[in-house]
Amino acid sequence: MIDTTQATQIAHLNDAFRKTLLGGQVMLTAGVQALSELEHYEVFRKVQTFDDFSEDNDPYGEHDFGAFEVGGKRLFWKIDYYDPTLTFGSEDPADPAKTKRVMTLMLAEEY
């Protein structure tokens, strides 16, 4: 179980990655790839400025999930934690040396 201090550190790392898109990988589903260039711009703007965290969408306080709308389409973003080789889950998501973050952007209908 992750304690409050670890959750705060994970949230800080997730926020930094989400806002800068540095320090991890970003994956787009086929539905997101098919959006227009203008919609892509809006999607990334909304991901990078997202701050609507609540008990419902962030029960562990890690800032690893968000939902929003662009052009009448509902989208989700989700950050997952892997080991540096992207082979297994990270043993310690609060430690950047042991964790590679991967954010997936998807249309809600693709979930």
Secondary structure by P-SEA (a helix, b strand, c coil): cccaaaaaaaaaaaaaaaaccccbbbbbccccccccaaaaaaaaaaaaacccccccccccccccccccccccbbbbbbbbbbccccccccccccccccbbbbbbbbccccc
